[in-house]
């Protein structure tokens, strides 16, 4: 999610100096900053925006997911993100951004949590499953078939 937001801020919102405090602590435009409480090896509830693609994929209004991160969106730039084509569609109990989407893209969902960590518990994750489904090639006609 961090790098998706950085690229979007730089190339769409025109925040050319947008940067990540982890790699550039003195950034002129610190888009990604340390979380008030690091989410390393933590689990938390994420609430979804009704009607969002993520809510549709999970079939629920919230989910519990695992994290391994220490940085998130700097709240100073939230309004600029919300006023753009990038949608904030998931947040934690404090309202902090946890999921973003581009609704006009075939599959552009980025999360601060890590859905792939479900595999560590032997669980399938709806978001990972849907991503794989979206990437699967379309069926091809049989070789030699004529239309």
C-alpha positions as CSV (number, residue, x, y, z in Angstrom):
1,X,0.0,0.0,0.0
2,X,2.8,2.4,0.8
3,X,4.4,2.2,-2.6
4,X,1.1,2.4,-4.4
5,X,0.2,5.6,-2.5
6,X,3.7,7.0,-3.2
7,X,3.4,6.4,-6.9
8,X,-0.1,7.8,-7.0
9,X,0.8,10.9,-5.0
10,X,3.8,11.6,-7.2
11,X,2.3,10.8,-10.6
12,X,-1.4,11.6,-10.2
13,X,-1.7,14.2,-7.4
14,X,1.5,16.0,-8.5
15,X,3.2,15.6,-5.1
16,X,6.6,15.1,-6.8
17,X,8.5,15.1,-3.4
18,X,6.2,12.5,-1.8
19,X,8.4,10.0,0.1
20,X,8.5,7.3,2.7
21,X,9.9,8.3,6.1
22,X,11.5,4.8,6.5
23,X,13.8,5.4,3.5
24,X,13.9,9.2,3.7
25,X,13.3,10.5,7.3
26,X,13.9,14.1,6.1
27,X,11.4,14.0,3.2
28,X,9.9,17.3,2.2
29,X,6.6,15.6,1.7
30,X,6.4,12.7,4.2
31,X,3.5,10.8,2.7
32,X,4.2,7.6,4.6
33,X,5.1,8.1,8.3
34,X,5.7,5.9,11.4
35,X,2.5,4.6,12.9
36,X,1.8,5.7,16.4
37,X,1.9,2.0,17.4
38,X,3.8,-0.4,15.2
39,X,1.8,-3.3,13.8
40,X,4.6,-5.9,13.7
41,X,3.1,-9.3,14.2
42,X,-0.2,-7.8,15.2
43,X,-3.8,-8.7,14.3
44,X,-6.6,-6.2,13.9
45,X,-10.1,-5.6,12.7
46,X,-10.5,-3.7,9.4
47,X,-13.9,-2.2,8.5
48,X,-14.9,-1.8,4.9
49,X,-16.7,0.9,3.1
50,X,-20.2,-0.4,2.1
51,X,-20.3,-1.2,-1.6
52,X,-16.6,-1.2,-2.1
53,X,-14.9,-3.9,-4.1
54,X,-13.1,-5.1,-1.0
55,X,-16.4,-5.4,1.0
56,X,-17.9,-7.3,-2.0
57,X,-14.9,-9.7,-2.1
58,X,-15.1,-10.5,1.6
59,X,-18.9,-10.5,1.7
60,X,-18.7,-8.8,5.1
61,X,-18.5,-5.3,6.5
62,X,-15.3,-6.1,8.3
63,X,-12.5,-8.7,8.7
64,X,-9.7,-9.6,11.1
65,X,-6.3,-9.6,9.4
66,X,-2.6,-9.7,10.3
67,X,0.0,-7.0,10.0
68,X,3.7,-6.7,9.8
69,X,4.4,-3.0,9.3
70,X,5.4,0.2,11.1
71,X,4.4,2.9,8.6
72,X,1.1,4.3,7.2
73,X,-0.5,7.2,5.4
74,X,0.3,10.5,6.9
75,X,-3.1,12.0,7.9
76,X,-2.0,15.4,6.6
77,X,-2.5,14.0,3.0
78,X,-5.7,12.0,3.6
79,X,-8.0,14.7,2.2
80,X,-6.0,14.9,-1.0
81,X,-6.3,11.1,-1.4
82,X,-10.0,11.2,-0.6
83,X,-10.6,13.9,-3.2
84,X,-9.0,11.9,-6.0
85,X,-9.8,8.7,-7.9
86,X,-8.1,6.7,-5.2
87,X,-10.7,5.5,-2.7
88,X,-10.1,4.8,1.0
89,X,-12.3,1.7,1.5
90,X,-10.9,0.2,4.7
91,X,-9.9,1.5,8.1
92,X,-9.2,0.3,11.6
93,X,-11.0,1.0,14.9
94,X,-9.3,4.4,15.1
95,X,-10.3,5.3,11.5
96,X,-6.7,5.0,10.2
97,X,-6.4,4.0,6.5
98,X,-5.9,0.3,5.9
99,X,-7.3,-0.3,2.4
100,X,-7.3,1.7,-0.8
101,X,-8.8,1.0,-4.2
102,X,-9.0,2.4,-7.7
103,X,-12.6,1.6,-8.8
104,X,-12.0,2.1,-12.5
105,X,-9.2,-0.5,-12.6
106,X,-9.8,-4.2,-13.2
107,X,-8.2,-5.1,-9.8
108,X,-6.4,-2.4,-7.9
109,X,-6.6,-3.0,-4.2
110,X,-3.8,-2.3,-1.8
111,X,-3.8,-3.0,2.0
112,X,-1.7,-2.1,4.9
113,X,-2.5,-5.5,6.4
114,X,-1.1,-8.6,4.7
115,X,-3.8,-11.0,3.5
116,X,-1.2,-13.6,2.4
117,X,-0.4,-14.1,6.1
118,X,-3.6,-16.2,6.4
119,X,-1.6,-19.0,4.8
120,X,0.6,-19.1,7.9
121,X,-2.6,-20.3,9.7
122,X,-3.6,-22.6,6.9
123,X,-6.5,-20.4,5.9
124,X,-7.5,-19.2,2.5
125,X,-8.0,-15.4,2.1
126,X,-10.8,-14.0,0.0
127,X,-8.7,-11.1,-1.3
128,X,-5.8,-13.3,-2.4
129,X,-8.3,-15.8,-4.0
130,X,-10.0,-13.0,-5.9
131,X,-6.6,-11.5,-7.0
132,X,-5.6,-14.9,-8.4
133,X,-8.9,-15.2,-10.1
134,X,-8.5,-11.7,-11.7
135,X,-5.1,-12.7,-13.0
136,X,-6.1,-16.0,-14.4
137,X,-5.9,-16.0,-18.2
138,X,-9.1,-16.2,-20.2
139,X,-9.9,-19.6,-21.6
140,X,-8.5,-20.0,-25.1
141,X,-10.2,-21.8,-27.9
142,X,-8.9,-25.3,-28.6
143,X,-6.0,-25.4,-30.9
144,X,-7.1,-25.5,-34.5
145,X,-10.7,-24.6,-33.8
146,X,-12.3,-22.4,-36.4
147,X,-14.9,-19.7,-35.9
